Amino acid sequence: MKRNENRNVRKVRTRFGRETRFELPVAPAAPFRGVLETDLERLKAELLQDLLADASDPELHAPLRRATSDAAALAWTTPFPLLVLPELVREKADCARRYARRQAAVLKGARAA
């Protein structure tokens, strides 16, 4: 025998209140960073040229370029990208040099074996 499960359900009348409207505050526009972007790219290029001039090994050029780009991308997320970029480039370049030395040592050890 089939049970009618809806048999004991009461119908509830819906009542809607009057429509409510409110004003949303307008957020200030984000500052235009176009000039800052140009300055950041210029500073990044200067720092990269200094790094490449100091690099005696041409094998380091690609890792240093990558490190400089990574530092610029990270600096861009900060409130003061031009202020933090030189230090970030220095840190990333140091990491790139250490990594390149470690890779060279591993490669030299693999060739000797």
VOPAGU-2260 file (C-alpha; in pm, 1 decimal, decimal comma):
REM VOPAGU-2260
SITE   aa  ch    i         X         Y         Z
SITE  MET   A    0       0,0       0,0       0,0
SITE  LYS   A    1     139,3     335,7    -103,6
SITE  ARG   A    2     157,7     604,4     160,4
SITE  ASN   A    3      79,0     959,6      75,7
SITE  GLU   A    4     357,2    1147,2     250,6
SITE  ASN   A    5     219,5    1487,9     159,2
SITE  ARG   A    6    -113,9    1428,4     323,4
SITE  ASN   A    7     -20,2    1572,2     662,3
SITE  VAL   A    8     167,1    1873,3     529,5
SITE  ARG   A    9      15,3    2212,4     594,9
SITE  LYS   A   10      38,5    2478,2     333,4
SITE  VAL   A   11     211,8    2789,0     457,7
SITE  ARG   A   12     119,3    3117,5     303,0
SITE  THR   A   13     413,3    3332,2     212,2
SITE  ARG   A   14     410,4    3698,9     293,5
SITE  PHE   A   15     665,2    3938,7     156,4
SITE  GLY   A   16     742,0    4273,3     313,5
SITE  ARG   A   17     775,9    4583,3     106,1
SITE  GLU   A   18    1088,6    4611,5    -107,0
SITE  THR   A   19    1388,2    4759,0      67,3
SITE  ARG   A   20    1656,2    4957,7    -111,0
SITE  PHE   A   21    1976,8    5103,7      17,3
SITE  GLU   A   22    2270,7    5289,4    -125,7
SITE  LEU   A   23    2608,3    5123,0    -153,1
SITE  PRO   A   24    2907,6    5341,2     -83,5
SITE  VAL   A   25    3122,7    5395,0    -388,8
SITE  ALA   A   26    3473,1    5262,8    -333,1
SITE  PRO   A   27    3756,1    5492,4    -433,4
SITE  ALA   A   28    3913,3    5402,6    -762,6
SITE  ALA   A   29    4237,9    5208,9    -752,3
SITE  PRO   A   30    4539,2    5429,5    -808,3
SITE  PHE   A   31    4677,8    5429,8   -1158,6
SITE  ARG   A   32    5010,2    5249,9   -1152,9
SITE  GLY   A   33    5115,0    5298,5   -1514,5
SITE  VAL   A   34    5398,7    5538,6   -1437,6
SITE  LEU   A   35    5509,7    5319,2   -1149,6
SITE  GLU   A   36    5512,2    5017,9   -1381,8
SITE  THR   A   37    5741,5    5198,8   -1623,9
SITE  ASP   A   38    5973,5    5301,7   -1340,9
SITE  LEU   A   39    5975,2    4946,2   -1209,5
SITE  GLU   A   40    6070,6    4806,7   -1550,7
SITE  ARG   A   41    6346,2    5066,3   -1585,9
SITE  LEU   A   42    6487,1    4983,4   -1241,5
SITE  LYS   A   43    6461,5    4611,6   -1315,3
SITE  ALA   A   44    6659,3    4658,4   -1638,6
SITE  GLU   A   45    6929,9    4859,4   -1459,6
SITE  LEU   A   46    6964,3    4600,1   -1185,2
SITE  LEU   A   47    6978,9    4318,8   -1440,5
SITE  GLN   A   48    7251,3    4495,6   -1639,2
SITE  ASP   A   49    7457,3    4530,7   -1321,8
SITE  LEU   A   50    7411,2    4161,3   -1243,1
SITE  LEU   A   51    7503,2    4050,5   -1595,1
SITE  ALA   A   52    7812,0    4275,0   -1596,5
SITE  ASP   A   53    7932,7    4114,6   -1271,4
SITE  ALA   A   54    7856,5    3757,7   -1387,7
SITE  SER   A   55    8176,5    3599,9   -1514,8
SITE  ASP   A   56    8001,9    3281,2   -1628,7
SITE  PRO   A   57    7761,8    3317,4   -1925,2
SITE  GLU   A   58    7574,5    3014,8   -1789,6
SITE  LEU   A   59    7446,6    3243,4   -1514,0
SITE  HIS   A   60    7276,5    3488,8   -1749,3
SITE  ALA   A   61    6949,5    3296,1   -1788,4
SITE  PRO   A   62    6909,3    3220,9   -1414,6
SITE  LEU   A   63    6984,3    3585,0   -1331,4
SITE  ARG   A   64    6726,3    3705,6   -1582,6
SITE  ARG   A   65    6469,5    3469,4   -1429,2
SITE  ALA   A   66    6561,8    3582,9   -1079,1
SITE  THR   A   67    6521,4    3948,2   -1175,1
SITE  SER   A   68    6181,1    3883,7   -1331,9
SITE  ASP   A   69    6066,7    3686,8   -1027,5
SITE  ALA   A   70    6180,8    3965,9    -798,2
SITE  ALA   A   71    5996,5    4226,9   -1004,6
SITE  ALA   A   72    5676,9    4021,0    -998,7
SITE  LEU   A   73    5703,6    3981,7    -623,7
SITE  ALA   A   74    5788,2    4348,5    -569,9
SITE  TRP   A   75    5482,5    4452,2    -771,3
SITE  THR   A   76    5256,0    4291,6    -509,2
SITE  THR   A   77    5393,1    4515,7    -233,6
SITE  PRO   A   78    5277,4    4869,2    -153,7
SITE  PHE   A   79    5623,9    5009,6    -239,5
SITE  PRO   A   80    5763,8    4803,8    -529,0
SITE  LEU   A   81    6044,3    5043,7    -619,7
SITE  LEU   A   82    6170,0    5038,0    -262,9
SITE  VAL   A   83    6182,1    4659,7    -222,0
SITE  LEU   A   84    6292,8    4560,1    -573,3
SITE  PRO   A   85    6670,1    4604,1    -528,7
SITE  GLU   A   86    6678,8    4387,2    -217,4
SITE  LEU   A   87    6455,5    4122,5    -373,7
SITE  VAL   A   88    6677,3    4112,7    -682,8
SITE  ARG   A   89    6985,4    4071,1    -462,4
SITE  GLU   A   90    6825,4    3783,9    -268,9
SITE  LYS   A   91    6694,5    3609,6    -580,7
SITE  ALA   A   92    7028,7    3651,5    -759,4
SITE  ASP   A   93    7212,6    3499,1    -462,7
SITE  CYS   A   94    6975,9    3201,6    -472,0
SITE  ALA   A   95    7026,2    3165,7    -848,5
SITE  ARG   A   96    7406,7    3167,9    -808,2
SITE  ARG   A   97    7394,0    2907,4    -529,4
SITE  TYR   A   98    7164,4    2689,3    -737,2
SITE  ALA   A   99    7390,4    2716,8   -1042,0
SITE  ARG   A  100    7698,7    2623,5    -833,9
SITE  ARG   A  101    7514,4    2326,1    -684,9
SITE  GLN   A  102    7402,0    2210,6   -1029,8
SITE  ALA   A  103    7755,7    2244,9   -1165,9
SITE  ALA   A  104    7893,5    2038,1    -876,5
SITE  VAL   A  105    7632,7    1767,7    -932,9
SITE  LEU   A  106    7707,5    1762,2   -1305,4
SITE  LYS   A  107    8083,3    1748,2   -1240,4
SITE  GLY   A  108    8031,1    1459,6    -995,1
SITE  ALA   A  109    7813,5    1274,0   -1246,3
SITE  ARG   A  110    8079,7    1307,9   -1515,7
SITE  ALA   A  111    8353,5    1182,0   -1281,2
SITE  ALA   A  112    8156,2     870,3   -1191,1
